[in-house]
Amino acid sequence: MGAPGGAPTMGAPGGGPMAATPAGPQAVPPIPVQQKALLAIGKQAGKAGLTMGPHRVLMVGAGVSTQERLGQALSARFNPFGGKVRVDRVLQVRLEGSPITPFVLSVPYSGNRALAHELASLLPGTLPSSLSLVRGAMGSWSSGRFEGPEGPEDPVAEAASDEFEIGDGVEWNWEEGKTIIKLEWGLQAVPTPEGQTLHVMQTAKHGILSRGFGLDWYVERQRAFRDFLGRYDGTAAGAPYWWMEPVSLLATDWL
C-alpha cells in the first residue's frame, strides 16, 4: 500500500508517540467483526505462548458501508497513506512474551473485511541501510527479493538474500472469492535515530483450514532478524527509507 519513496509522511520511526490527535486517527469502539477477531487473536496468542496486551481500533478514513461492493472499496484510495485499498479502520493489538521483543499486530479493515495485516517491533541495533523484501517476479510462487535504497545490489540486500529464515513464509496473496490483492512487500526494516530498527512484516492470513495471523510465525522471523542484525556494528549509513509506508507507523507509541 502506498508508493515507493523516501521518508514516511506520518512521522519518522523512533520519533516518539503517535497518539491520536484531532487532526489524526481517532480511537473508536470495535465493530462485531473486530470483536470476533480479538477473541481469535487471544486464542492464537495463548497457543504461541504470548500475552495479549492493550488493543484499540483507529479510524483512518470514511466508513465503508455494507452496501459498498468489494471492487469499489479496493479501487478507492487508501487515505491518508496512499495506495489502492480503501481502509476505514485499523485494529491494533500489542503482544508480549519471553524472550521476544514486544510487537504490535495491525489489521486494516475495509468495512467488515480484514485485509493483509502487519506485525511490527522495535529491535536493538541497526543495519547500514534500510532493507525491504518485495514481491518477486513469480508472485506468490516466489519468496520475494530483497532490496535496499540502491536496489537489489545494495550490500545489505545481498547479505539478506542468503538468509532464508528472515523472510520465509510470507503469504503474498490476500484472497476473497475471486478477488485477489497482491502484496507488494513482505518485510521492511528501517533504522531509527536512536540506533534501533523498526522491523515490519506484512502477510495475508496463514493456514488453509484455520486461518491465523501468524503470531508464532512472526516470533521466528523476529528471532532470525535479530540474529541478522547482530552481525552489524549498529551504525546506519543512510537515511531511513520506506519501500511503501506501512500502517504500523500508527503503532510506534506501543513499541
Rosetta blueprint (number, residue, H / E / L):
1 M L
2 G L
3 A L
4 P L
5 G L
6 G L
7 A L
8 P L
9 T L
10 M L
11 G L
12 A L
13 P L
14 G L
15 G L
16 G L
17 P L
18 M L
19 A L
20 A L
21 T L
22 P L
23 A L
24 G L
25 P L
26 Q E
27 A E
28 V E
29 P L
30 P L
31 I L
32 P H
33 V H
34 Q H
35 Q H
36 K H
37 A H
38 L H
39 L H
40 A H
41 I H
42 G H
43 K H
44 Q H
45 A H
46 G H
47 K H
48 A L
49 G L
50 L L
51 T E
52 M E
53 G E
54 P E
55 H E
56 R E
57 V E
58 L E
59 M E
60 V L
61 G L
62 A L
63 G L
64 V L
65 S L
66 T L
67 Q L
68 E L
69 R L
70 L H
71 G H
72 Q H
73 A H
74 L H
75 S H
76 A L
77 R L
78 F L
79 N L
80 P L
81 F L
82 G L
83 G L
84 K L
85 V L
86 R L
87 V L
88 D L
89 R E
90 V E
91 L E
92 Q E
93 V E
94 R E
95 L E
96 E E
97 G L
98 S L
99 P L
100 I L
101 T L
102 P L
103 F E
104 V E
105 L E
106 S E
107 V E
108 P E
109 Y E
110 S E
111 G L
112 N L
113 R E
114 A E
115 L L
116 A L
117 H E
118 E E
119 L E
120 A E
121 S E
122 L E
123 L E
124 P E
125 G L
126 T L
127 L L
128 P L
129 S L
130 S L
131 L E
132 S E
133 L E
134 V E
135 R L
136 G L
137 A L
138 M L
139 G H
140 S H
141 W H
142 S L
143 S L
144 G L
145 R E
146 F E
147 E E
148 G E
149 P L
150 E L
151 G E
152 P L
153 E L
154 D L
155 P H
156 V H
157 A H
158 E H
159 A H
160 A H
161 S L
162 D L
163 E L
164 F H
165 E H
166 I H
167 G H
168 D L
169 G L
170 V L
171 E L
172 W L
173 N E
174 W E
175 E E
176 E E
177 G L
178 K L
179 T E
180 I E
181 I E
182 K E
183 L L
184 E L
185 W E
186 G E
187 L E
188 Q E
189 A E
190 V E
191 P E
192 T L
193 P L
194 E L
195 G L
196 Q E
197 T E
198 L E
199 H E
200 V E
201 M E
202 Q E
203 T E
204 A L
205 K L
206 H E
207 G L
208 I L
209 L L
210 S L
211 R L
212 G E
213 F L
214 G L
215 L H
216 D H
217 W H
218 Y H
219 V H
220 E H
221 R H
222 Q H
223 R H
224 A H
225 F H
226 R H
227 D H
228 F H
229 L H
230 G L
231 R L
232 Y L
233 D L
234 G L
235 T L
236 A L
237 A L
238 G L
239 A L
240 P L
241 Y L
242 W L
243 W L
244 M L
245 E L
246 P L
247 V H
248 S H
249 L H
250 L H
251 A H
252 T H
253 D H
254 W H
255 L L
